[in-house]
Amino acid sequence: MLKLLSEVEDNREIRQALYPGTGANASTANGGGKPKTDFYWQLAVHLFADHEEYEKFFVEAKQSSLKKHREPWVLKVKNQLSRFAHKIS
């Protein structure tokens, strides 16, 4: 859990994409910026690629570009960040 929080805090690009400040933000509908799922995927790779328990399950998703292989890992990250946010507020 702490690894996830520290990666969000340390990586300015991810932090800005997932938790943008006030003001204008890039619109993905108009071709600007990347979707949040891309940043959740980056966090998933950082967390699970070298994890001793999850690495063997994560390999297939990492080698694939198919959404159905990546989505469960993206959702794990997204849900964990949501739980953190609810605990804080």
GIHU-V838400 format. One record per pair of residues at least 4 apart in sequence whose C-alpha atoms are under 8 Angstrom apart, sorted by the first residue. I is the first residue (numbers start at 1). J is the second residue. Records with the same first field share a line. If there is no record, write none. Layout:
I=J, J
//
This chain:
1=5
2=6
3=7, 47
4=8, 43, 47
5=9
6=10
7=11, 43
8=12, 14, 15, 43
9=15
10=15
11=15
12=16
13=17
14=18, 39
15=19, 20
16=20, 21
17=36, 39
18=36, 39
20=25
26=32, 33
27=31, 32, 33
28=32, 33, 34, 35
34=38
35=39
36=40
37=41, 74
38=42
39=43
40=44, 74, 75, 77, 78
41=45, 70, 73, 74
42=46
43=47, 77
44=48, 49, 73, 74, 77
45=49, 62
46=50
47=51
48=54, 55, 58
49=54, 55, 58, 59, 62
50=54, 55
51=55
54=58
55=59
57=61
58=62
59=63
60=64, 69
61=65, 66, 69, 70
62=70
64=69, 70
65=69, 70
66=70
67=71
68=72
70=74
71=75
72=76
73=77
74=78
75=79
76=80
77=81
78=82
79=83
80=84
81=85
82=86
83=87
84=88
85=89
//
